[in-house]
Amino acid sequence: MASYSHHYTARVAVAVVMLILLPSAAVWLVMESRNPSLPWLGTAGVPLAVLLGVLTLTAVFRLIRLLRYPISQTEMMARAIKNNDLMLHIPETDDILLREASADMNRILLSYRKDQNELETRKNYYDRILRVMTHELRNTVTPIVSLTDFMIENPEAQTEEDRREAIGIINAQAHNVCSFLESYRQLTVLAQPSMTDIPASRIFSQLGTLLSAEPGADRVHFETAGDVVIHADASLLPLALINIIRNAIQATDEVPDGQITVLASAPGGKPCITVTNNGPEIPESRIEDIFMPFYSTKKKGSGSGIGLALSRQIMQLHEGTLTCSSHYPYTTFTLQFS
């Protein structure tokens, strides 16, 4: 079937011409075989007409097979989508009739593969979030259940001081649940970005002001490679960057010569911002984990674990990417804009 994709138009044209000429030639031979002025057709006319009739039938079947080819390609694409076959590729061709159709079908398949990969990624992402949420909520609620069960079963064994202490523990755990749920809410209420062209120098000036009063801000250095302009939301982008920079500040807290470089550049005309620090190396197996909501390597209570997840979500809203690479002595977060 793939061989039909080459010179397809010419093959169809030849088959159509044969269907027009061969029947006419066969009829002419039969009629002229009785013409006394053409004695050589007397014996050969009918056999030649029969041969032309056979060639006509061959041309008919050939044309039918040719016309079935694009239909078969479409059916093949539909089966691939139905069977979730992500590897199918329609043969490319320079043929005038098939070129655009083949390109369109490949675009459909590519879009389908992209959608399927995104769905699978999101499914894994939310599965992991659900496991984390279940774990955190169970750890928070279990002490409340145990304590209240004990209070119900042993009301006479408790003093007023015991009850006050128990209520204090229950209250603290309830606040932990509220804090946890509020952190999750922040990931789900982001508005669509209002895009505008922003000079990177203006963003960096704003960030410098926001961070100026924070411990470790003196380790942060902003640089721009030329006049970089970024098409982004003026509120969301600084939020994404400040989360990353604060993580970098905390990562370099115990490094004697801790340095953080925030660089804006536009290699190949596509703007990007990198945040590089010389803190501890992040193991390759943990690179993706750090972008998971509620995952944190910090001491318990020193962070919500949603900063990097929020920053990546903001970049996705910008149709960009946030990635991390870590090789001693540097760890770099890259915000790539489309």
N, C-alpha and C positions, 0 to 999 in steps of 0.2 A: 504493500500500500504506500510506503514512503516514497517509492520511485515515481509515483504519479505527481508528486509535488514539484518535480522539475519539468519545465516545458509543458505544464498542464494546459495552458491556453492553446498552444499549438496542437496538442493531441486532440483536444475537443474540436478545434477548427477542422482538422483533417478528417475526423470521424463525421462531422456534419457535412463536409463537402462530398465525402464518399456516399453518404446517404442521399444526397441530392443527385449526384451524377450516375451512380451505379444502376439504380432502377430505370432511369431514363435510357441508359445505354443498353440494358437488357431488353427493354421493350423495342428499341430501335432494331436490335439484332434479330429478334423474332419476326418483326414485320418485314425487314429487308431480306430475310433469308429466302423469301418467295420471289424476290425481284430477279427476273432473268438477266438483267444487266449486271448483276453481281453474283455470278455463278459460284465464286469461292465461298459465299455465305450459305449456299444451299445445304452443305453438309456440316459446316462448322458453326453456323449461326445459332442453332438451338443449344448445342453443348456450351458455347461461349456464354449464351444468355443464362444457362443454368449456373455456370461458374460465377457470373456476375451476381446472380441471386444469392449464392452461397456467401460471396464477399459482402453483399448487402446485409445479410443476417449477422455476419461477423461484426460488421461496423455498428449494427444496432446494439449487440451485446457489449461491444467495446464502449460505445457512448454511454450505455446504462451504467457500466462499471465506473467510467470517468465521473459521471454525474453523482454516483453514490459516494465518491471519495470525500468531498467536503461534508456530506451527511454523516459518513462514518467517523470523521474527525470530531464532529460535534457530539455524536453519541459516545465516543471515547472520552471526551472531556466530561460529559455528564456522568459517565460511569465512575470516572476518577473522583469526582466530587462526592458522588453517592457513597463510594467505598472508602473515602478518606485517603485516597492515594495521592501523597504529596510529592511524588517524584516524576509524574508524567510531564512531558514537554512535547508540544506539537512541533513537528519538523519545520524549520524555517525555510523559506524559499524566496526567490526573486521573481517568481511568476506573477504576472500582472493581476490575475484573478484571485490567487490564493494568498498573496503577500499580506494584505491588510486583514483578511479573515484569520490567518494563522497568528499574526501579531496580536489581534484582539483576543483570541482564545488563550494565548499565553499570558496576556495581561490579566485575564480573568482568573487563570490558574494561580498566577503569582499573588494576586490580591487574596485569593482564597487561602493559599498557604500562609500568607502573612496574618490573616484573620485567625486561622487555626492556631498558629504559633502564639499569637497574643492571647487567645482564649486559654490555651494550655498554661502559659506563663501566669496569667491572672488567677487561674484555678489553683495552681501550686502556691501562688502568693497568698491567696485568701485561706487556703488550707493551713498554711503555716501560721497566719495571723490567728486563725481560730484555735489552733493548738496552744499558741502562746496565751491568748485570752483565757482559755479554759484553765490552763495551768495557774495563771496569776489570780484569777477569781477564786479558784479552789483554795489556793494558799491563803487568800485573804478571808474567805468565808468560813473555812474549816474551824479556826479558833473560835469564831462567834458561835457556831453550832455546838461545839464541845462545851463551851462555857455556859451557854444558856441551858443546855441539857442538864448540866451539873446543878445549876441553880434551881431548875424545876424539880429535879429528883431529890434534892437535899435542901429544902427551904429552911429547915430548923438549924442546920449546921453552919449557917453563915451569920457573921456579925455585920453590923452596919458598915464597918470599914471594908469588909470583904465585898459587900454589894457595891459600894462606891468604886472600889478598884475594878470590879468586873464591868461596871457600866463605863468606866473610863477606857478599858480595853476595847469594849464593843464600839464605843464612839470613835476611837482611833482607827479601828479596822474599817468602819463605815466610811470615814473620811478617805482612807486609802482606796476604797472601791470607787468613790466619787472622783478622786483625782485620776485614777486609772481610766475611767470612762470618759472624763473630760479630755485626756490625752488622745484617746481614740477619736473623739468627736472632731478634734482639730484636723484629723486626716480626711474627714468626710465632708467638710463644709467649705472647702476652697472654691471660690468663685472662678468663673472663666476669666483669664487674663485680659486686661485692656491694653492692647499692644501699642507701643509708641517707640520712636527712635531715641535712644538715650546714649550720650557719650559715656564711655567706660570711666573717664576721669571724674564725671559727676557722681556716678555710683560709688566710686572709691572714696570720694570726699565725704559723702554721706555716711558710709560705713566707718570711716576714720572717726567721725564725730560721735557715732553711736557707741563705738568701742573705747573711746578715749578714757572713760572712767573705770574700765574693767581691768582687774589685775592681769598682767601678761600682755596687755595691748601694745607695749613697746616692742614686742617681738614681731609684730606684724608690719610688713613692708608692702606697699602697693606700687605696681609698675604697669606701664602701658607701652606696648610696642607700636608706636604710631598713633594716629587718631582713630581709635577703634570705636565704632558706633554699634550698639546692640539693639535689636528690635525685641522689646520685652515689656513686661508689666513693671511699672516704676515702683510698685509696692511689694510684689511677690518676689522679684529677683533679689533685692537686698535681703529679704527674709531667708531665701535659700542660701545665700552666701554667708550670712551671719551665723547660721547654724553650723556650717562647715568650718568657718574660721574659729568659732568657739570650741569646737571639737579639737581643732589643731592646737589651740592655746592650751587646752587641758592635756593634750598628748605630749606637749613639750614642757610641761610644768617641772618635771624632774630632770630635764636635759640641761646641763650647765651652759651650753651655748645655743639654746633653742632659738630657731629662726623659722619664720613663716613668711613665704613670699606669695603674694596674690598678683598674678600677671594676666593682663588682657592682651590678646593678640588676634590676628585674623589670617592664619595661614590658608592659602588658596582662596581667600576672599570670604571664608566662613568664620565668623567671630567665635572665640572660645575664651573661657576664663579658667586658669589653673590655680589651685591653692596647694602649695607644696610646703611640707614641714619635715624637720629632721628628728621627729619623735620615734618611738619604737615601731619596728616593722610589723605590719599586719600580715599574719599567715595567709597564704593563697586560699586555703580552705575556708577562711573567715571573711573574705572580701565581700561576697554577696550577703552574708549574714548581717553585716553592719548596716545594711539598708532596710532590714526587716523592722517593722514597727515593734517597739518594746524590747528589742535586742540591745543590750548595752554591756560594755566591758568595764564600765565605771563601778565604783562602790555603790552598794544599794542605797537609794535615797538621794544620790547626787545627780540624777538625770532621769528623764522620762523614757528615754530610748526611742523617741520619735523624730528627733532633729534631722537625721540623715534621710529617713524615710520621707519626711515632709519635703525636704529639699529635692529629692528625686521626683516626687509627685509634681512639684512645681515645674521642674524641667520637662516632664512629660506633657504638662499643660501647655508648655511653650513649644511642643513638638521637637524638643531637644533631648539630650541624654546627659546623665550624670554617672560617671564611672570612676573607679579608683584603681590605682596601681601602687604597689608597695614593694620596694627593693632597697634594702639597707644601703645608705643611711636616709633615703628620702621616701616619703609617702606623698602621692599627688592625687588630688581630686580634680577631675576635668569636667567642666560644664561646656558642652558642645551645642552650639545653636545651629539650626538649619538655615 
